[in-house]
Amino acid sequence: MSKVKAEAWVYLIVLSLIWGSSFILMKKGLEAYPPAQMATLRICFAGFCLLPVAINHFKKITRKQLFYIFLFGLTNSAVPAFLFATSETVVSSSTAGILNSLTPIFTLLVGIMFFKQPFSFFGFAGVLIGFGGAAMLVFYGSNSDNIVHSEHSAVLFAGLIVIATICYGFASNIVKNHLQEVKGYIVSAFSYLIFAIPLIIWLLFFSDFQKRVVQHPEGIHSLLYIAILGIMGSAFAIILVVRVIQVSNALFASFVTYLIPIVSILWGLLIGESINIITIISLVIILTGIVVAQFKKDNHNNELKETLGPKESF
């Protein structure tokens, strides 16, 4: 293994640990803050952490690019953050991590349906396989942990994660088709900051956030977990993504798709979440769907692979 390849593996493993741990960090953040506040805090921490990047590149962004950055931020950061936060009040962090791996499949499907990507038999087959694994997980796997809900309710909350992965599919294709010439960390900086500014106003003046920080027993601890989630899982992670691609390629970077759910399952086991054989089988089926969806692509279509990686914290 070459020196460069070894470096790429180190970055990939660190990135997998960061993103794979994001689901348990959300769970910890929800101990003191409701979903809307937790999602807002995450976006704000990421946005203001990347503020120097946005200031440095403000004059280089055109209005057209800013419009597509807004759409990217809406589908990649804003909407999914609230969907995941709401879902994890019921769904276990390990299940959330597994369902998040549907992102490459929806990226392919959205590309075909809305962005004129060529139809692929293997892509279609991969979508069906992935859906099958997700359905098995949602209906027969571990659905909830510390809050008792009906099975019907748990399925609905798991569905929010599926909707979030559809949003990621749109975000990936927006980048590929309209923001290809803009550096990833610049896109991320503006996409988070656009939403962080109005959200911080709501958080400080129109919510009980300040009261919760002071009075809730876990107020400070949960805030720390969310800060780690926003700074490391969103802001810092994009730097690693860019670096992984620089020292290897986009296809190698997309391997993080397969590692994230493994990390989330390990965290689930550590905190005592229910992990059964159906959960493992569902994960294998979903990952098989991802492999099949990418099975037959020639070098001319390699650029599509850039959109197949998870974009949870792009």
Secondary structure, 3 states (H helix, E strand, C coil): CCHHHHHHHHHHHHHHHHHHCHHHHHHHHCCCCCHHHHHHHHHHHHHHHCHHHHHHCHHHCCHHHHHHHHHHHHHHHHHHHHHHHHHCCCCCHHHHHHHHCCHHHHHHHHHHHHCCCCCCHHHHHHHHHHHHHHHHHHHHCCCCCCCCCCHHHHHHHHHHHHHHHHHHHHHHHHHHHHCCCCCHHHHHHHHHHHHHHHHHHHHHHCCCHHHHHHHCCCHHHHHHHHHHHHHHHHHHHHHHHHHHHHHCCHHHHCCHHHHHHHHHHHHHHHCCCCCCHHHHHHHHHHHHHHHHHCCCCCHHHHHHHHHCCCCCCC
